[in-house]
Amino acid sequence: MSCSVCLEDTDGLVQPCKHPLCATCATEWLSRNPTCPICRRVAVGIVPCEEGEKVRLIAFASNCHVGITLKNKEDGVCVVRTHPHDLARKCGVRVGDVITHINGIPTRRHEHAISIVNHATYLQYPLLCCVRPRRSILQRLRVRP
């Protein structure tokens, strides 16, 4: 199958609409727009996470809430609050974690992340969040000159 944008061979599919999209085009397009470039439906997944990041699976049941508050950060979205009894906390997402990808889609703006989460929740589509854990105080102090 060929990518819908560049026509190169690919096995990547935009979820849930199943339009073919290669990893290069997905990264370029989805880092700016949280929608499929073909049908404009909100994309809820496509490619795997980058090396060195932890993956947190948030699976849905009916009437459940993810329960996170996010803010923009240069390299992803930062978790600023988790709700104690909701899914994100139960799945290991913590305040200070930086979510770089949700289901392989780069999350550069909190609006895009929230849109992906809302649509995935509605479709009861599981979320794979690539999370870079927050650095401890000692790790932050070591970085400073």
A tleap script that builds the chain and sets N, CA, C and O, in Angstrom:
source leaprc.protein.ff14SB
mol = sequence {
  NMET SER CYS SER VAL CYS LEU GLU ASP THR
  ASP GLY LEU VAL GLN PRO CYS LYS HIE PRO
  LEU CYS ALA THR CYS ALA THR GLU TRP LEU
  SER ARG ASN PRO THR CYS PRO ILE CYS ARG
  ARG VAL ALA VAL GLY ILE VAL PRO CYS GLU
  GLU GLY GLU LYS VAL ARG LEU ILE ALA PHE
  ALA SER ASN CYS HIE VAL GLY ILE THR LEU
  LYS ASN LYS GLU ASP GLY VAL CYS VAL VAL
  ARG THR HIE PRO HIE ASP LEU ALA ARG LYS
  CYS GLY VAL ARG VAL GLY ASP VAL ILE THR
  HIE ILE ASN GLY ILE PRO THR ARG ARG HIE
  GLU HIE ALA ILE SER ILE VAL ASN HIE ALA
  THR TYR LEU GLN TYR PRO LEU LEU CYS CYS
  VAL ARG PRO ARG ARG SER ILE LEU GLN ARG
  LEU ARG VAL ARG CPRO
}
set mol.1.N position { 0.852 -1.163 0.000 }
set mol.1.CA position { 0.000 0.000 0.000 }
set mol.1.C position { 0.904 1.234 0.000 }
set mol.1.O position { 2.026 1.175 0.504 }
set mol.2.N position { 0.436 2.333 -0.552 }
set mol.2.CA position { 1.270 3.530 -0.642 }
set mol.2.C position { 0.702 4.663 0.208 }
set mol.2.O position { -0.507 4.764 0.416 }
set mol.3.N position { 1.598 5.503 0.690 }
set mol.3.CA position { 1.250 6.654 1.517 }
set mol.3.C position { 0.328 7.586 0.726 }
set mol.3.O position { 0.560 7.840 -0.456 }
set mol.4.N position { -0.696 8.082 1.373 }
set mol.4.CA position { -1.665 8.965 0.719 }
set mol.4.C position { -1.080 10.326 0.358 }
set mol.4.O position { -1.649 11.046 -0.463 }
set mol.5.N position { 0.055 10.687 0.964 }
set mol.5.CA position { 0.648 12.004 0.717 }
set mol.5.C position { 1.799 11.916 -0.283 }
set mol.5.O position { 1.780 12.596 -1.310 }
set mol.6.N position { 2.819 11.068 0.014 }
set mol.6.CA position { 4.028 11.026 -0.819 }
set mol.6.C position { 4.054 9.848 -1.788 }
set mol.6.O position { 4.937 9.770 -2.642 }
set mol.7.N position { 3.097 8.936 -1.665 }
set mol.7.CA position { 2.946 7.761 -2.520 }
set mol.7.C position { 4.052 6.713 -2.354 }
set mol.7.O position { 4.144 5.793 -3.167 }
set mol.8.N position { 4.894 6.832 -1.320 }
set mol.8.CA position { 5.901 5.810 -1.009 }
set mol.8.C position { 5.202 4.618 -0.357 }
set mol.8.O position { 4.123 4.761 0.218 }
set mol.9.N position { 5.829 3.436 -0.451 }
set mol.9.CA position { 5.281 2.256 0.209 }
set mol.9.C position { 5.270 2.446 1.716 }
set mol.9.O position { 6.217 2.988 2.284 }
set mol.10.N position { 4.202 2.001 2.365 }
set mol.10.CA position { 4.080 2.125 3.817 }
set mol.10.C position { 3.137 1.065 4.355 }
set mol.10.O position { 2.301 0.528 3.628 }
set mol.11.N position { 3.284 0.772 5.641 }
set mol.11.CA position { 2.310 -0.093 6.301 }
set mol.11.C position { 1.607 0.670 7.421 }
set mol.11.O position { 0.826 0.090 8.175 }
set mol.12.N position { 1.886 1.985 7.532 }
set mol.12.CA position { 1.242 2.821 8.550 }
set mol.12.C position { -0.167 3.213 8.147 }
set mol.12.O position { -0.424 3.585 7.002 }
set mol.13.N position { -1.073 3.124 9.109 }
set mol.13.CA position { -2.460 3.514 8.872 }
set mol.13.C position { -2.900 4.505 9.931 }
set mol.13.O position { -2.639 4.311 11.118 }
set mol.14.N position { -3.565 5.564 9.506 }
set mol.14.CA position { -4.145 6.515 10.443 }
set mol.14.C position { -5.338 5.821 11.096 }
set mol.14.O position { -6.159 5.208 10.413 }
set mol.15.N position { -5.426 5.922 12.409 }
set mol.15.CA position { -6.557 5.332 13.126 }
set mol.15.C position { -7.512 6.446 13.536 }
set mol.15.O position { -7.023 7.481 13.987 }
set mol.16.N position { -8.799 6.326 13.420 }
set mol.16.CA position { -9.570 5.144 13.082 }
set mol.16.C position { -9.957 5.033 11.610 }
set mol.16.O position { -10.614 4.061 11.237 }
set mol.17.N position { -9.572 5.997 10.747 }
set mol.17.CA position { -10.085 6.010 9.370 }
set mol.17.C position { -9.353 5.054 8.432 }
set mol.17.O position { -9.868 4.736 7.361 }
set mol.18.N position { -8.164 4.591 8.812 }
set mol.18.CA position { -7.389 3.599 8.060 }
set mol.18.C position { -6.804 4.104 6.749 }
set mol.18.O position { -6.531 3.295 5.862 }
set mol.19.N position { -6.598 5.418 6.588 }
set mol.19.CA position { -5.909 5.916 5.403 }
set mol.19.C position { -4.409 5.659 5.559 }
set mol.19.O position { -3.862 5.885 6.638 }
set mol.20.N position { -3.732 5.192 4.504 }
set mol.20.CA position { -2.298 4.905 4.604 }
set mol.20.C position { -1.479 6.194 4.696 }
set mol.20.O position { -1.712 7.148 3.954 }
set mol.21.N position { -0.516 6.202 5.622 }
set mol.21.CA position { 0.337 7.366 5.825 }
set mol.21.C position { 1.669 6.883 6.373 }
set mol.21.O position { 1.704 6.193 7.391 }
set mol.22.N position { 2.775 7.237 5.706 }
set mol.22.CA position { 4.092 6.791 6.156 }
set mol.22.C position { 4.520 7.582 7.395 }
set mol.22.O position { 3.953 8.633 7.694 }
set mol.23.N position { 5.519 7.071 8.109 }
set mol.23.CA position { 5.975 7.699 9.352 }
set mol.23.C position { 6.483 9.119 9.123 }
set mol.23.O position { 6.236 9.996 9.951 }
set mol.24.N position { 7.182 9.365 8.024 }
set mol.24.CA position { 7.714 10.704 7.735 }
set mol.24.C position { 6.587 11.706 7.527 }
set mol.24.O position { 6.593 12.788 8.114 }
set mol.25.N position { 5.634 11.347 6.702 }
set mol.25.CA position { 4.499 12.248 6.448 }
set mol.25.C position { 3.642 12.404 7.699 }
set mol.25.O position { 3.136 13.493 7.969 }
set mol.26.N position { 3.473 11.325 8.465 }
set mol.26.CA position { 2.685 11.392 9.693 }
set mol.26.C position { 3.303 12.361 10.680 }
set mol.26.O position { 2.600 13.179 11.274 }
set mol.27.N position { 4.619 12.276 10.860 }
set mol.27.CA position { 5.299 13.172 11.792 }
set mol.27.C position { 5.173 14.617 11.341 }
set mol.27.O position { 4.879 15.499 12.147 }
set mol.28.N position { 5.393 14.858 10.070 }
set mol.28.CA position { 5.316 16.217 9.521 }
set mol.28.C position { 3.893 16.783 9.640 }
set mol.28.O position { 3.710 17.901 10.121 }
set mol.29.N position { 2.899 16.024 9.209 }
set mol.29.CA position { 1.520 16.503 9.203 }
set mol.29.C position { 0.920 16.563 10.606 }
set mol.29.O position { 0.373 17.587 11.015 }
set mol.30.N position { 1.031 15.444 11.341 }
set mol.30.CA position { 0.342 15.344 12.616 }
set mol.30.C position { 0.972 16.184 13.719 }
set mol.30.O position { 0.344 16.399 14.756 }
set mol.31.N position { 2.200 16.665 13.520 }
set mol.31.CA position { 2.781 17.568 14.519 }
set mol.31.C position { 2.137 18.955 14.432 }
set mol.31.O position { 2.241 19.746 15.369 }
set mol.32.N position { 1.472 19.252 13.311 }
set mol.32.CA position { 0.799 20.540 13.142 }
set mol.32.C position { -0.719 20.441 13.169 }
set mol.32.O position { -1.398 21.395 13.547 }
set mol.33.N position { -1.261 19.278 12.767 }
set mol.33.CA position { -2.710 19.084 12.666 }
set mol.33.C position { -3.081 17.737 13.275 }
set mol.33.O position { -2.475 16.727 12.917 }
set mol.34.N position { -4.036 17.686 14.168 }
set mol.34.CA position { -4.402 16.403 14.778 }
set mol.34.C position { -5.404 15.600 13.942 }
set mol.34.O position { -6.112 14.746 14.477 }
set mol.35.N position { -5.465 15.867 12.639 }
set mol.35.CA position { -6.459 15.223 11.785 }
set mol.35.C position { -5.793 14.440 10.659 }
set mol.35.O position { -4.636 14.687 10.320 }
set mol.36.N position { -6.526 13.504 10.088 }
set mol.36.CA position { -6.067 12.768 8.908 }
set mol.36.C position { -5.959 13.754 7.742 }
set mol.36.O position { -6.878 14.548 7.542 }
set mol.37.N position { -4.859 13.732 6.958 }
set mol.37.CA position { -4.746 14.676 5.840 }
set mol.37.C position { -5.720 14.379 4.696 }
set mol.37.O position { -5.917 15.223 3.822 }
set mol.38.N position { -6.320 13.211 4.691 }
set mol.38.CA position { -7.239 12.836 3.614 }
set mol.38.C position { -8.681 13.205 3.958 }
set mol.38.O position { -9.330 13.949 3.223 }
set mol.39.N position { -9.178 12.678 5.081 }
set mol.39.CA position { -10.606 12.872 5.402 }
set mol.39.C position { -10.858 13.907 6.502 }
set mol.39.O position { -12.007 14.266 6.760 }
set mol.40.N position { -9.808 14.384 7.142 }
set mol.40.CA position { -9.880 15.399 8.208 }
set mol.40.C position { -10.548 14.914 9.495 }
set mol.40.O position { -10.898 15.733 10.345 }
set mol.41.N position { -10.735 13.595 9.657 }
set mol.41.CA position { -11.198 13.073 10.952 }
set mol.41.C position { -10.054 13.192 11.946 }
set mol.41.O position { -8.887 13.132 11.559 }
set mol.42.N position { -10.372 13.359 13.210 }
set mol.42.CA position { -9.331 13.426 14.226 }
set mol.42.C position { -8.618 12.083 14.277 }
set mol.42.O position { -9.248 11.034 14.412 }
set mol.43.N position { -7.304 12.133 14.168 }
set mol.43.CA position { -6.497 10.916 14.226 }
set mol.43.C position { -6.296 10.535 15.685 }
set mol.43.O position { -6.056 11.399 16.528 }
set mol.44.N position { -6.393 9.249 15.983 }
set mol.44.CA position { -6.140 8.791 17.347 }
set mol.44.C position { -4.938 7.870 17.422 }
set mol.44.O position { -4.641 7.353 18.499 }
set mol.45.N position { -4.231 7.642 16.317 }
set mol.45.CA position { -3.036 6.825 16.370 }
set mol.45.C position { -2.403 6.603 15.024 }
set mol.45.O position { -3.059 6.713 13.988 }
set mol.46.N position { -1.061 6.276 15.041 }
set mol.46.CA position { -0.399 5.898 13.791 }
set mol.46.C position { 0.925 5.154 13.970 }
set mol.46.O position { 1.024 4.030 13.479 }
set mol.47.N position { 1.936 5.689 14.627 }
set mol.47.CA position { 3.280 5.109 14.641 }
set mol.47.C position { 3.805 4.955 16.064 }
set mol.47.O position { 3.265 5.573 16.982 }
set mol.48.N position { 4.854 4.138 16.274 }
set mol.48.CA position { 5.366 3.912 17.631 }
set mol.48.C position { 6.144 5.095 18.209 }
set mol.48.O position { 6.421 6.071 17.511 }
set mol.49.N position { 6.491 4.994 19.491 }
set mol.49.CA position { 7.202 6.035 20.225 }
set mol.49.C position { 8.688 6.051 19.907 }
set mol.49.O position { 9.222 5.116 19.310 }
set mol.50.N position { 9.345 7.127 20.315 }
set mol.50.CA position { 10.786 7.243 20.170 }
set mol.50.C position { 11.490 6.430 21.251 }
set mol.50.O position { 10.925 6.127 22.302 }
set mol.51.N position { 12.739 6.089 20.958 }
set mol.51.CA position { 13.530 5.287 21.890 }
set mol.51.C position { 13.770 6.034 23.204 }
set mol.51.O position { 13.950 7.252 23.202 }
set mol.52.N position { 13.773 5.317 24.309 }
set mol.52.CA position { 14.080 5.898 25.607 }
set mol.52.C position { 12.880 6.440 26.365 }
set mol.52.O position { 13.026 6.891 27.501 }
set mol.53.N position { 11.709 6.407 25.769 }
set mol.53.CA position { 10.520 6.907 26.448 }
set mol.53.C position { 9.708 5.741 26.982 }
set mol.53.O position { 9.689 4.661 26.392 }
set mol.54.N position { 9.049 5.964 28.088 }
set mol.54.CA position { 8.181 4.933 28.651 }
set mol.54.C position { 6.817 5.028 27.987 }
set mol.54.O position { 6.353 6.113 27.637 }
set mol.55.N position { 6.190 3.888 27.821 }
set mol.55.CA position { 4.859 3.849 27.219 }
set mol.55.C position { 3.852 3.546 28.318 }
set mol.55.O position { 4.005 2.578 29.064 }
set mol.56.N position { 2.838 4.365 28.410 }
set mol.56.CA position { 1.756 4.147 29.367 }
set mol.56.C position { 0.498 3.840 28.582 }
set mol.56.O position { 0.068 4.637 27.748 }
set mol.57.N position { -0.096 2.681 28.848 }
set mol.57.CA position { -1.325 2.294 28.181 }
set mol.57.C position { -2.503 2.729 29.044 }
set mol.57.O position { -2.590 2.393 30.225 }
set mol.58.N position { -3.392 3.470 28.435 }
set mol.58.CA position { -4.628 3.868 29.109 }
set mol.58.C position { -5.760 3.245 28.314 }
set mol.58.O position { -6.093 3.716 27.227 }
set mol.59.N position { -6.353 2.187 28.851 }
set mol.59.CA position { -7.439 1.484 28.166 }
set mol.59.C position { -8.769 1.954 28.750 }
set mol.59.O position { -8.863 2.271 29.936 }
set mol.60.N position { -9.776 1.992 27.915 }
set mol.60.CA position { -11.049 2.563 28.316 }
set mol.60.C position { -12.105 1.518 28.603 }
set mol.60.O position { -12.154 0.462 27.972 }
set mol.61.N position { -12.933 1.831 29.551 }
set mol.61.CA position { -14.172 1.108 29.790 }
set mol.61.C position { -15.270 2.151 29.649 }
set mol.61.O position { -14.979 3.343 29.549 }
set mol.62.N position { -16.495 1.731 29.639 }
set mol.62.CA position { -17.564 2.722 29.495 }
set mol.62.C position { -17.607 3.628 30.725 }
set mol.62.O position { -17.308 3.193 31.837 }
set mol.63.N position { -17.973 4.862 30.518 }
set mol.63.CA position { -18.101 5.870 31.576 }
set mol.63.C position { -16.826 6.065 32.394 }
set mol.63.O position { -16.885 6.122 33.622 }
set mol.64.N position { -15.677 6.168 31.727 }
set mol.64.CA position { -14.434 6.408 32.451 }
set mol.64.C position { -13.839 7.744 32.008 }
set mol.64.O position { -14.165 8.262 30.940 }
set mol.65.N position { -12.972 8.283 32.839 }
set mol.65.CA position { -12.331 9.562 32.561 }
set mol.65.C position { -10.824 9.383 32.604 }
set mol.65.O position { -10.300 8.647 33.441 }
set mol.66.N position { -10.122 10.066 31.688 }
set mol.66.CA position { -8.658 10.010 31.686 }
set mol.66.C position { -8.138 10.793 32.880 }
set mol.66.O position { -7.306 10.281 33.629 }
set mol.67.N position { -8.601 12.010 33.077 }
set mol.67.CA position { -8.299 12.778 34.275 }
set mol.67.C position { -6.931 13.412 34.334 }
set mol.67.O position { -6.228 13.254 35.332 }
set mol.68.N position { -6.520 14.140 33.276 }
set mol.68.CA position { -5.261 14.882 33.329 }
set mol.68.C position { -5.480 16.307 32.842 }
set mol.68.O position { -6.357 16.576 32.021 }
set mol.69.N position { -4.661 17.212 33.367 }
set mol.69.CA position { -4.628 18.591 32.900 }
set mol.69.C position { -3.254 18.807 32.297 }
set mol.69.O position { -2.245 18.437 32.898 }
set mol.70.N position { -3.206 19.412 31.095 }
set mol.70.CA position { -1.959 19.552 30.348 }
set mol.70.C position { -1.642 21.008 30.067 }
set mol.70.O position { -2.533 21.857 30.041 }
set mol.71.N position { -0.341 21.293 29.854 }
set mol.71.CA position { 0.070 22.610 29.364 }
set mol.71.C position { 1.139 22.411 28.298 }
set mol.71.O position { 1.825 21.388 28.286 }
set mol.72.N position { 1.281 23.370 27.414 }
set mol.72.CA position { 2.262 23.293 26.338 }
set mol.72.C position { 3.669 23.339 26.891 }
set mol.72.O position { 3.952 24.055 27.852 }
set mol.73.N position { 4.547 22.568 26.276 }
set mol.73.CA position { 5.962 22.589 26.576 }
set mol.73.C position { 6.672 22.453 25.240 }
set mol.73.O position { 6.102 21.941 24.276 }
set mol.74.N position { 7.894 22.903 25.183 }
set mol.74.CA position { 8.645 22.935 23.940 }
set mol.74.C position { 8.726 21.575 23.234 }
set mol.74.O position { 8.675 21.515 22.005 }
set mol.75.N position { 8.851 20.497 23.995 }
set mol.75.CA position { 9.060 19.178 23.405 }
set mol.75.C position { 7.907 18.210 23.654 }
set mol.75.O position { 8.099 16.995 23.602 }
set mol.76.N position { 6.726 18.728 23.920 }
set mol.76.CA position { 5.552 17.895 24.176 }
set mol.76.C position { 4.569 18.660 25.039 }
set mol.76.O position { 4.603 19.889 25.090 }
set mol.77.N position { 3.705 17.942 25.709 }
set mol.77.CA position { 2.789 18.574 26.648 }
set mol.77.C position { 3.089 18.042 28.041 }
set mol.77.O position { 3.338 16.850 28.225 }
set mol.78.N position { 3.064 18.927 29.006 }
set mol.78.CA position { 3.422 18.591 30.375 }
set mol.78.C position { 2.157 18.342 31.194 }
set mol.78.O position { 1.178 19.081 31.093 }
set mol.79.N position { 2.197 17.297 31.998 }
set mol.79.CA position { 1.075 16.983 32.884 }
set mol.79.C position { 1.183 17.887 34.107 }
set mol.79.O position { 2.159 17.807 34.853 }
set mol.80.N position { 0.190 18.745 34.319 }
set mol.80.CA position { 0.220 19.657 35.462 }
set mol.80.C position { -0.711 19.206 36.584 }
set mol.80.O position { -0.612 19.686 37.713 }
set mol.81.N position { -1.615 18.280 36.264 }
set mol.81.CA position { -2.496 17.755 37.314 }
set mol.81.C position { -3.053 16.415 36.864 }
set mol.81.O position { -3.391 16.227 35.695 }
set mol.82.N position { -3.143 15.491 37.804 }
set mol.82.CA position { -3.842 14.228 37.557 }
set mol.82.C position { -4.922 14.103 38.617 }
set mol.82.O position { -4.764 14.585 39.738 }
set mol.83.N position { -5.982 13.474 38.268 }
set mol.83.CA position { -7.080 13.289 39.197 }
set mol.83.C position { -6.937 11.914 39.850 }
set mol.83.O position { -6.764 10.918 39.149 }
set mol.84.N position { -7.007 11.845 41.168 }
set mol.84.CA position { -6.651 10.639 41.914 }
set mol.84.C position { -7.362 9.352 41.517 }
set mol.84.O position { -6.758 8.281 41.585 }
set mol.85.N position { -8.612 9.420 41.108 }
set mol.85.CA position { -9.363 8.196 40.856 }
set mol.85.C position { -9.580 7.912 39.375 }
set mol.85.O position { -10.330 7.000 39.027 }
set mol.86.N position { -8.938 8.678 38.497 }
set mol.86.CA position { -9.147 8.499 37.068 }
set mol.86.C position { -8.037 7.655 36.439 }
set mol.86.O position { -7.054 7.313 37.097 }
set mol.87.N position { -8.208 7.328 35.171 }
set mol.87.CA position { -7.345 6.364 34.488 }
set mol.87.C position { -5.876 6.757 34.399 }
set mol.87.O position { -5.008 5.907 34.596 }
set mol.88.N position { -5.577 7.998 34.111 }
set mol.88.CA position { -4.179 8.392 33.922 }
set mol.88.C position { -3.347 8.077 35.160 }
set mol.88.O position { -2.266 7.499 35.043 }
set mol.89.N position { -3.823 8.441 36.320 }
set mol.89.CA position { -3.093 8.177 37.566 }
set mol.89.C position { -2.932 6.680 37.781 }
set mol.89.O position { -1.855 6.215 38.153 }
set mol.90.N position { -4.000 5.927 37.550 }
set mol.90.CA position { -3.943 4.469 37.731 }
set mol.90.C position { -2.961 3.811 36.767 }
set mol.90.O position { -2.420 2.747 37.067 }
set mol.91.N position { -2.726 4.438 35.608 }
set mol.91.CA position { -1.825 3.878 34.600 }
set mol.91.C position { -0.393 4.393 34.734 }
set mol.91.O position { 0.455 4.072 33.902 }
set mol.92.N position { -0.117 5.174 35.753 }
set mol.92.CA position { 1.254 5.591 36.013 }
set mol.92.C position { 1.662 6.958 35.497 }
set mol.92.O position { 2.831 7.326 35.609 }
set mol.93.N position { 0.737 7.720 34.935 }
set mol.93.CA position { 1.062 9.080 34.486 }
set mol.93.C position { 1.118 9.973 35.718 }
set mol.93.O position { 0.208 9.942 36.545 }
set mol.94.N position { 2.175 10.768 35.850 }
set mol.94.CA position { 2.385 11.604 37.028 }
set mol.94.C position { 2.568 13.072 36.653 }
set mol.94.O position { 2.941 13.397 35.526 }
set mol.95.N position { 2.301 13.946 37.609 }
set mol.95.CA position { 2.519 15.386 37.421 }
set mol.95.C position { 3.991 15.597 37.100 }
set mol.95.O position { 4.870 15.031 37.751 }
set mol.96.N position { 4.249 16.421 36.083 }
set mol.96.CA position { 5.611 16.703 35.658 }
set mol.96.C position { 6.057 15.868 34.479 }
set mol.96.O position { 7.025 16.226 33.807 }
set mol.97.N position { 5.371 14.747 34.203 }
set mol.97.CA position { 5.698 13.939 33.035 }
set mol.97.C position { 5.436 14.751 31.773 }
set mol.97.O position { 4.516 15.568 31.733 }
set mol.98.N position { 6.247 14.525 30.741 }
set mol.98.CA position { 6.039 15.167 29.451 }
set mol.98.C position { 5.555 14.103 28.477 }
set mol.98.O position { 6.251 13.119 28.226 }
set mol.99.N position { 4.368 14.302 27.931 }
set mol.99.CA position { 3.819 13.377 26.942 }
set mol.99.C position { 4.250 13.889 25.576 }
set mol.99.O position { 3.836 14.965 25.144 }
set mol.100.N position { 5.090 13.100 24.899 }
set mol.100.CA position { 5.620 13.516 23.599 }
set mol.100.C position { 4.782 12.999 22.439 }
set mol.100.O position { 4.727 13.631 21.384 }
set mol.101.N position { 4.124 11.844 22.626 }
set mol.101.CA position { 3.288 11.242 21.585 }
set mol.101.C position { 2.089 10.569 22.244 }
set mol.101.O position { 2.194 10.018 23.339 }
set mol.102.N position { 0.972 10.622 21.571 }
set mol.102.CA position { -0.195 9.828 21.960 }
set mol.102.C position { -0.527 8.958 20.759 }
set mol.102.O position { -0.841 9.461 19.680 }
set mol.103.N position { -0.455 7.655 20.957 }
set mol.103.CA position { -0.651 6.689 19.875 }
set mol.103.C position { 0.218 7.016 18.663 }
set mol.103.O position { -0.203 6.867 17.515 }
set mol.104.N position { 1.436 7.463 18.946 }
set mol.104.CA position { 2.391 7.755 17.889 }
set mol.104.C position { 2.251 9.120 17.260 }
set mol.104.O position { 3.066 9.489 16.413 }
set mol.105.N position { 1.257 9.873 17.641 }
set mol.105.CA position { 1.048 11.209 17.077 }
set mol.105.C position { 1.793 12.211 17.958 }
set mol.105.O position { 1.557 12.259 19.165 }
set mol.106.N position { 2.691 13.013 17.375 }
set mol.106.CA position { 3.418 14.003 18.179 }
set mol.106.C position { 2.450 14.979 18.846 }
set mol.106.O position { 1.513 15.466 18.214 }
set mol.107.N position { 2.684 15.258 20.117 }
set mol.107.CA position { 1.829 16.189 20.859 }
set mol.107.C position { 2.643 17.426 21.185 }
set mol.107.O position { 3.353 17.461 22.190 }
set mol.108.N position { 2.542 18.428 20.349 }
set mol.108.CA position { 3.273 19.678 20.550 }
set mol.108.C position { 2.406 20.729 21.241 }
set mol.108.O position { 2.926 21.652 21.868 }
set mol.109.N position { 1.090 20.590 21.125 }
set mol.109.CA position { 0.176 21.562 21.731 }
set mol.109.C position { -0.881 20.817 22.533 }
set mol.109.O position { -1.362 19.761 22.123 }
set mol.110.N position { -1.231 21.378 23.673 }
set mol.110.CA position { -2.198 20.687 24.525 }
set mol.110.C position { -3.563 20.554 23.863 }
set mol.110.O position { -4.295 19.607 24.149 }
set mol.111.N position { -3.920 21.497 22.973 }
set mol.111.CA position { -5.209 21.410 22.285 }
set mol.111.C position { -5.280 20.142 21.433 }
set mol.111.O position { -6.312 19.473 21.389 }
set mol.112.N position { -4.162 19.813 20.748 }
set mol.112.CA position { -4.133 18.599 19.929 }
set mol.112.C position { -4.219 17.364 20.813 }
set mol.112.O position { -4.952 16.425 20.503 }
set mol.113.N position { -3.478 17.362 21.905 }
set mol.113.CA position { -3.490 16.216 22.822 }
set mol.113.C position { -4.901 15.986 23.373 }
set mol.113.O position { -5.372 14.850 23.428 }
set mol.114.N position { -5.560 17.052 23.774 }
set mol.114.CA position { -6.906 16.940 24.322 }
set mol.114.C position { -7.875 16.427 23.258 }
set mol.114.O position { -8.740 15.604 23.559 }
set mol.115.N position { -7.743 16.900 22.028 }
set mol.115.CA position { -8.598 16.443 20.938 }
set mol.115.C position { -8.414 14.945 20.692 }
set mol.115.O position { -9.396 14.221 20.524 }
set mol.116.N position { -7.166 14.478 20.671 }
set mol.116.CA position { -6.889 13.048 20.477 }
set mol.116.C position { -7.496 12.242 21.618 }
set mol.116.O position { -8.165 11.236 21.382 }
set mol.117.N position { -7.268 12.679 22.851 }
set mol.117.CA position { -7.790 11.961 24.019 }
set mol.117.C position { -9.317 11.919 23.993 }
set mol.117.O position { -9.909 10.870 24.245 }
set mol.118.N position { -9.958 13.044 23.692 }
set mol.118.CA position { -11.422 13.083 23.664 }
set mol.118.C position { -12.005 12.142 22.618 }
set mol.118.O position { -12.964 11.422 22.892 }
set mol.119.N position { -11.421 12.148 21.411 }
set mol.119.CA position { -11.937 11.274 20.362 }
set mol.119.C position { -11.647 9.811 20.666 }
set mol.119.O position { -12.491 8.950 20.413 }
set mol.120.N position { -10.476 9.518 21.201 }
set mol.120.CA position { -10.157 8.134 21.577 }
set mol.120.C position { -11.102 7.652 22.677 }
set mol.120.O position { -11.547 6.505 22.659 }
set mol.121.N position { -11.405 8.530 23.631 }
set mol.121.CA position { -12.335 8.174 24.697 }
set mol.121.C position { -13.715 7.868 24.116 }
set mol.121.O position { -14.342 6.871 24.475 }
set mol.122.N position { -14.175 8.725 23.227 }
set mol.122.CA position { -15.479 8.532 22.599 }
set mol.122.C position { -15.541 7.201 21.847 }
set mol.122.O position { -16.543 6.490 21.912 }
set mol.123.N position { -14.443 6.867 21.125 }
set mol.123.CA position { -14.395 5.627 20.348 }
set mol.123.C position { -13.987 4.423 21.191 }
set mol.123.O position { -13.959 3.297 20.693 }
set mol.124.N position { -13.673 4.654 22.461 }
set mol.124.CA position { -13.132 3.643 23.372 }
set mol.124.C position { -11.904 2.981 22.758 }
set mol.124.O position { -11.735 1.763 22.811 }
set mol.125.N position { -11.057 3.817 22.176 }
set mol.125.CA position { -9.799 3.402 21.551 }
set mol.125.C position { -8.693 3.559 22.590 }
set mol.125.O position { -8.572 4.637 23.173 }
set mol.126.N position { -7.885 2.538 22.847 }
set mol.126.CA position { -6.860 2.676 23.884 }
set mol.126.C position { -5.833 3.734 23.536 }
set mol.126.O position { -5.542 3.959 22.361 }
set mol.127.N position { -5.283 4.383 24.545 }
set mol.127.CA position { -4.251 5.397 24.361 }
set mol.127.C position { -2.901 4.820 24.753 }
set mol.127.O position { -2.742 4.280 25.848 }
set mol.128.N position { -1.932 4.935 23.857 }
set mol.128.CA position { -0.547 4.628 24.186 }
set mol.128.C position { 0.164 5.968 24.272 }
set mol.128.O position { 0.362 6.637 23.258 }
set mol.129.N position { 0.544 6.355 25.464 }
set mol.129.CA position { 1.198 7.642 25.672 }
set mol.129.C position { 2.697 7.425 25.843 }
set mol.129.O position { 3.121 6.665 26.713 }
set mol.130.N position { 3.496 8.086 25.020 }
set mol.130.CA position { 4.939 8.066 25.190 }
set mol.130.C position { 5.269 9.171 26.183 }
set mol.130.O position { 5.038 10.352 25.921 }
set mol.131.N position { 5.810 8.770 27.320 }
set mol.131.CA position { 6.008 9.686 28.431 }
set mol.131.C position { 7.482 9.757 28.778 }
set mol.131.O position { 8.135 8.733 28.983 }
set mol.132.N position { 7.992 10.961 28.842 }
set mol.132.CA position { 9.333 11.176 29.371 }
set mol.132.C position { 9.143 11.603 30.815 }
set mol.132.O position { 8.639 12.695 31.078 }
set mol.133.N position { 9.544 10.745 31.764 }
set mol.133.CA position { 9.313 11.075 33.174 }
set mol.133.C position { 10.019 12.362 33.576 }
set mol.133.O position { 11.052 12.734 33.020 }
set mol.134.N position { 9.435 13.017 34.548 }
set mol.134.CA position { 10.056 14.246 35.056 }
set mol.134.C position { 11.397 13.893 35.674 }
set mol.134.O position { 11.602 12.787 36.175 }
set mol.135.N position { 12.300 14.854 35.629 }
set mol.135.CA position { 13.613 14.653 36.234 }
set mol.135.C position { 13.541 15.004 37.708 }
set mol.135.O position { 12.841 15.936 38.104 }
set mol.136.N position { 14.271 14.253 38.513 }
set mol.136.CA position { 14.311 14.543 39.945 }
set mol.136.C position { 15.073 15.839 40.181 }
set mol.136.O position { 15.744 16.337 39.277 }
set mol.137.N position { 14.974 16.383 41.374 }
set mol.137.CA position { 15.687 17.613 41.714 }
set mol.137.C position { 17.191 17.409 41.558 }
set mol.137.O position { 17.884 18.298 41.062 }
set mol.138.N position { 17.701 16.259 41.970 }
set mol.138.CA position { 19.135 15.989 41.831 }
set mol.138.C position { 19.563 15.953 40.370 }
set mol.138.O position { 20.626 16.471 40.027 }
set mol.139.N position { 18.757 15.354 39.511 }
set mol.139.CA position { 19.086 15.321 38.085 }
set mol.139.C position { 19.085 16.727 37.493 }
set mol.139.O position { 19.934 17.041 36.659 }
set mol.140.N position { 18.149 17.577 37.907 }
set mol.140.CA position { 18.104 18.947 37.394 }
set mol.140.C position { 19.298 19.760 37.863 }
set mol.140.O position { 19.828 20.573 37.105 }
set mol.141.N position { 19.726 19.553 39.098 }
set mol.141.CA position { 20.877 20.282 39.625 }
set mol.141.C position { 22.158 19.884 38.932 }
set mol.141.O position { 23.029 20.731 38.734 }
set mol.142.N position { 22.311 18.609 38.549 }
set mol.142.CA position { 23.507 18.137 37.862 }
set mol.142.C position { 23.651 18.738 36.482 }
set mol.142.O position { 24.774 18.890 35.999 }
set mol.143.N position { 22.559 19.084 35.831 }
set mol.143.CA position { 22.589 19.628 34.481 }
set mol.143.C position { 23.093 21.059 34.469 }
set mol.143.O position { 23.730 21.477 33.502 }
set mol.144.N position { 22.825 21.812 35.512 }
set mol.144.CA position { 23.213 23.226 35.555 }
set mol.144.C position { 24.730 23.363 35.677 }
set mol.144.O position { 25.368 22.586 36.388 }
set mol.145.N position { 25.316 24.359 34.978 }
set mol.145.CA position { 26.772 24.565 35.063 }
set mol.145.C position { 27.199 25.168 36.384 }
set mol.145.O position { 28.389 25.398 36.602 }
savepdb mol mol.pdb
quit
